[in-house]
């Protein structure tokens, strides 16, 4: 299995800059705030913390069960759009789609 850095390097080689932290069944306090969050590999994607920042804050500590997965452009844009909406706007948008 490739190392985390090898995976990030491969993502970057393919032009990807955004990854998502996986959800773990054994999440600890250090990782809880990062679970399922989007991170920028290089810092080029504005509005997202970087993988290095998340790591410095405690993500990927020894025995951590989290990993990263590449995020496509559509998913990144949709998640960032939803993050900028108020909860009431999200509920309204969901109801309108029904």
KATA-V864221 format. One record per residue. N is the residue number from 1. RES is the residue in one small letter. SS is DSSP state (H for helix, E for strand, L for the rest). PHI is phi in whole degrees, 0 to 359 (* if undefined). Layout:
BEGIN
n:N res:RES ss:SS phi:PHI
n:N res:RES ss:SS phi:PHI
END
This chain:
BEGIN
n:1 res:x ss:L phi:*
n:2 res:x ss:L phi:292
n:3 res:x ss:L phi:289
n:4 res:x ss:H phi:302
n:5 res:x ss:H phi:294
n:6 res:x ss:H phi:298
n:7 res:x ss:H phi:297
n:8 res:x ss:H phi:297
n:9 res:x ss:H phi:297
n:10 res:x ss:H phi:295
n:11 res:x ss:H phi:302
n:12 res:x ss:H phi:298
n:13 res:x ss:H phi:300
n:14 res:x ss:L phi:268
n:15 res:x ss:L phi:86
n:16 res:x ss:L phi:271
n:17 res:x ss:L phi:236
n:18 res:x ss:E phi:241
n:19 res:x ss:E phi:230
n:20 res:x ss:E phi:245
n:21 res:x ss:E phi:283
n:22 res:x ss:L phi:292
n:23 res:x ss:L phi:267
n:24 res:x ss:L phi:247
n:25 res:x ss:L phi:283
n:26 res:x ss:L phi:230
n:27 res:x ss:L phi:282
n:28 res:x ss:L phi:258
n:29 res:x ss:H phi:299
n:30 res:x ss:H phi:296
n:31 res:x ss:H phi:267
n:32 res:x ss:H phi:306
n:33 res:x ss:L phi:290
n:34 res:x ss:L phi:261
n:35 res:x ss:L phi:300
n:36 res:x ss:L phi:69
n:37 res:x ss:L phi:271
n:38 res:x ss:E phi:272
n:39 res:x ss:E phi:228
n:40 res:x ss:E phi:268
n:41 res:x ss:L phi:291
n:42 res:x ss:L phi:257
n:43 res:x ss:L phi:95
n:44 res:x ss:L phi:285
n:45 res:x ss:L phi:271
n:46 res:x ss:L phi:296
n:47 res:x ss:L phi:90
n:48 res:x ss:L phi:243
n:49 res:x ss:L phi:291
n:50 res:x ss:E phi:268
n:51 res:x ss:H phi:300
n:52 res:x ss:H phi:297
n:53 res:x ss:H phi:295
n:54 res:x ss:H phi:296
n:55 res:x ss:H phi:295
n:56 res:x ss:H phi:297
n:57 res:x ss:L phi:275
n:58 res:x ss:L phi:122
n:59 res:x ss:L phi:294
n:60 res:x ss:L phi:70
n:61 res:x ss:L phi:294
n:62 res:x ss:L phi:305
n:63 res:x ss:L phi:72
n:64 res:x ss:L phi:294
n:65 res:x ss:L phi:258
n:66 res:x ss:L phi:279
n:67 res:x ss:L phi:220
n:68 res:x ss:E phi:238
n:69 res:x ss:E phi:224
n:70 res:x ss:E phi:297
n:71 res:x ss:L phi:244
n:72 res:x ss:L phi:285
n:73 res:x ss:H phi:299
n:74 res:x ss:H phi:298
n:75 res:x ss:H phi:298
n:76 res:x ss:H phi:301
n:77 res:x ss:H phi:295
n:78 res:x ss:H phi:292
n:79 res:x ss:H phi:295
n:80 res:x ss:H phi:293
n:81 res:x ss:H phi:295
n:82 res:x ss:H phi:294
n:83 res:x ss:H phi:297
n:84 res:x ss:L phi:271
n:85 res:x ss:L phi:269
n:86 res:x ss:L phi:283
n:87 res:x ss:H phi:305
n:88 res:x ss:H phi:297
n:89 res:x ss:H phi:292
n:90 res:x ss:H phi:294
n:91 res:x ss:H phi:299
n:92 res:x ss:H phi:299
n:93 res:x ss:H phi:297
n:94 res:x ss:H phi:295
n:95 res:x ss:H phi:295
n:96 res:x ss:H phi:292
n:97 res:x ss:H phi:283
n:98 res:x ss:L phi:283
END
